[in-house]
């Protein structure tokens, strides 16, 4: 798709978000980045006891990505287990 905007989606653990004294785990976020414009399009928190698999669909719902090329790491290609 020539001219299509590339949007990488990736999860990150925020530096210094872990608090050992209060038993707080590190904060994890999933973000969408507009490579061409060098800015974040959106991000969502990865809830405790979950992972990127549940956060990625929530982020995609927030974005208008029609006609864009989305890149994602292997974690994002996995499916949620159904109850």
Secondary structure, 3 states (H helix, E strand, C coil): CCCCCEEEEEEEECCCCCECCCCECCCEEEEEEECCCCEEEEEEECCCCCCHHHHHHHHHHHCCCCCCEEEECHHHHCCCCCC
